[in-house]
């Protein structure tokens, strides 16, 4: 009887010691995970990091692990994969391939410059009062059409930054009025405004002067493109912003709080400063479509040979 009690006591002691060791090991592992998360994600010292429990994953050799970062009432949950030997922590980024908003930009009814059936589409979210937009516009045209001919089409969406540019929205509405009657009139107006911004800006304290200048520039397209003058004047006076706002909402969904913003077949071209940056993207996409791009030019378009 005495032996049985001692034996039972030994078993109980071993269980307690084992649990203590496991808890110690888990605490050590949790601390390693916390340090890794703080280091890799620059988590401030005043934030708490809580390590969750493991759950089964669909990746062989790994478990799911949720880590919660909190500061006061604000929390953020991060999903990780941790190897079954507890030596590797991985961060998995999952992308839904069919939900990329850049592939769903609605260009229905927008004026097209170039071949409507071109294999490459360049969409530019434009602000007609934006100096950077004016620079890029003049850089691209007519060079792009001369280089690529029928292989590329250009479509502009409106994204007037109204907090920075007081007449940009009015300019975009006028462009929409012209687009209702003529693609040629639309592009002629856009070309002019992007090269005569100072003519429109005038006195920033008197926006009506800028609006009048924009209306005059739009009206100048009537004889050039054989437009219905009465219809155009009615549209200019009405200043219906709905189509422009719809375009602005698309820009918002894309996270665009800047202009210009160019997308080539859904691929954003960031930091465009020279034509070659755009050419490289278009050339690559043409090759992927089985089309040989134009041979590299020996000099920049517009560069004098003198």
N, C-alpha and C positions, 0 to 999 in steps of 0.2 A: 504493500500500500504506500509506504513512504517513497519507494522508487518511482511509482507512478506519478506522485505529486511533483517530485523533482523533474521527472521527464517532461511532464506537462508544463512546468515552469520554464524549462529550457526552450521549449517550442514557442511559448508566448514571448519570451525575451527575444528570440530570433526574429519573430514577426515584427515586433516593435522596432528592432534595430534596422530591419530591411526597409520598413516604411520610412523611417527617419532618413536613411541613406537615399532613397528614391526622391524624397522631398528635397533633400539637399542638392541632388543632381539636377532636379527640375528647376530649382531656384537658380542654380548656376547657369543652366541652359537659357532660362528666361532672361537672365541678365545679359548673356552674350547676344541674344536676339535684340534686346532693347538697345544695346550699344550699337549694333549694326544698323538698326532702323534710325536711331538718332544721327549717326554719322552720315548715312547715305541720303537721308531726307532733310538734313539740317534742322532737326526738331529742336526748338528752343528749350532751355533748361526749365522754364516754368510750365512746360507741358508734361502731363502724365502719359506714360506709355503702358498699356495693359496687354499682356500676352494671353490670347485665348487658348482654347483646347484644340487638339488636332481632330480633323475629320477626314474620312476617306476621300481620295481624289481619283480622277480618271487617268492620272499620269503614273505609270509604273515606277515604283521606288520613291514616290513622294506622297505626302499628306497635305491637305489644305490646312492653313493656319491664318487666323484672323488676328490682326493687331489693331487695337483702338488707341488713337491719340486724342487726348482731350485737354482743353484749357477752359476752365470754368464750365459754362453750360454748352460750349461748342465741342463737338466731337467729329472725328473723321476716322473711318474704318478702312484699313488697308488689307488687301488679300494677298497672301504669300503661299508659296509651296515650300515645304521643308522636307529634306530627304529623310528616309526612314532611319538612317544612321545618325541623324541630327547634326550633320556636319556641314550641310549646305542649305542656304536660304535663297529662294528664287522669287522674283517678282514677274508675274505673268500679265502682260497687257493683251487684252482681247479686243479685236476690232471687227465690227460687223461690216462685211465687205459690201453689202447692198444698201447701207444706210449713210454712205458718205455724202454730205449735203452738196459738195462741189460737183457731184455727178448728177444732181437733181436741180441744177439751176434752170429756171424756166425762162427760155429765150423766145417763147412763142410770140410771134407778132413783132419782135424787135427788128429794127432795120439792120440789114446785113451789108457789109462791105466786102466784096470779093465774091467768089463762086458759092452760091447757096448750097451746092452739093459737095463742097470741099471736104476731104477726109480729116482735116485739122480745123478745130474751132478755137479761136482765141476770144475769151470773154473778159472784158475789162470793166470793173466797177469804177465809174468815173465821176468826177466833180468838176463842173465847168468853170468854177472859180479857183480851183486848186492849181498853184504854180507848178507843182511836181507833175500833176496830170497833164498840164499844157506841155511840159518838157517831154514827157514820154510820148504823148500824142504826136508831137512834131518829129520825134526820133523815129517812130514807127512808120509814119506815113509821109511820102509814098513808098519808102524803102521796102517795106514788107511785101507789098503787092508787086513791086518790080522784081523782087527776088523769088517769090513763090508762085506768082501767077494764080492759077486756078486751084492750087493745092491747099490754100488757107482762106478761111473766112473770118471776119472780125465782127463782133457784136458788143455793143456797149450797154451796160446796165447803169442805172442812176444810183448814186450814193452821195448826194450832197451833204456835206458836213455842216449842217445849219448853224451850229454853235460857233463855228469859225468863219464861215463864209456866208454873209447875209444875203447875197443875191443868187447863190447857187441853186436854190430850190426853184426860184422863178425861171432861171435859165433852163433847168431841166424840164419844167412844165412846157415852156415854149418849144423845146426840142420835140416833146411828145406831140404837140399840136401839129408840127410840121410832118412828123413821121406818119400821122394819120392820113396824109395826102401823098407824100412823096419821100421815098428813101433818099433820093438825090438831094432834095431840099434839106432833109435832116442832116446828112453828112456835111453838106456845104455850110450849114449853120454851126455845127460842132467845130468844123475846121476854123471858121472865122472867129468864133468866141475864144477858142484856145490859142489863137495868134493875136488877138486884140483885147486881151483882158483889161489893160489899162484904159482903153476906150470906154469900157463898161463901168469900171470901178468908180472913176470920178471922185466926187465928194462922198466919203463914207457916211457922213452925217445926213445925207439926203438920198435915201435909198430909191426914192421915186425916180430920180434921174437915171439910176442904173436900170430900173425896170423899164423906163421909157426907151433907153438905148437898146436893151434886149428885144423889146417889141419891134423897134425899128429894124434891127438886124434880121429878125424873123420875117418881117413884112417885105424886106428886100428880096426874099426868095420867091415872091408871088410871080413876077414876070420871068424870072430865071427858070422856074420849074413849072410854069403855067398852072398855078394853084388857084383854087376858088378863094378869092380874097375875102368875101363875106364870111365864109365858113372859118377861115383862119382867124379873122378879127374877133369873131364870136368866141372862138376857143381861147385866144390870148386874153380876152377880157374876163372870161369865166375863171381861168386859172384853176382848173380841176387838178388837184394834187394826188388823187387816188392812185393812178398808175405809177407815179413816182414813189409814193409811199410803199406800194407793193414791192417795188424793186429794192427800196431801202430795207424792208423787212427781210428780204432774201440775204442782203448783206449782213444784217444783224444775226441771222441764223448761222452764217459762216464765220461770225466773230470778227467782222471787218469794221474796225473803228478808225480806218485810215483809207486814203486813196493815193495813187491808183492801186488796184489789186487785180492782177492778171491771172487767168486760169487757161491753160492749154489742154484741151480735152480732159478737164477736171483736175489737172495738176497745177497747183499754185506756183507761180514764178516769183520768188521773193528777192528783194533787193536789186531789182533791175536798174542798172545805171548805164548800160551800153547795149547796143544791138546784139552783140555776140552772145550775151547772156540769154536772150530770147531765141536767137538762131539755134543755139545748141539744143534747147528743149524741142523746138519744132523739128529740127533735123532728126533727132532721136525718135520722135513719134512717127515721122514719115518712114523711117527705116523699119520700125516695128510693123508698119502697115504694108511693107514690101515695096515702098516707093523710094527711089534714090533722090536724096535732097540735092539742091544746087551745089555746084562745086564752090569751095571757099573763094571769096573775092580777094583780090590782091590789094584792094584799098577800100576804105569805108565809103559807103554811098554818100554822094555829095562832096567828097574830097576832091579838090582840084588837082588835075594832073600837071599843072604848071610848075 
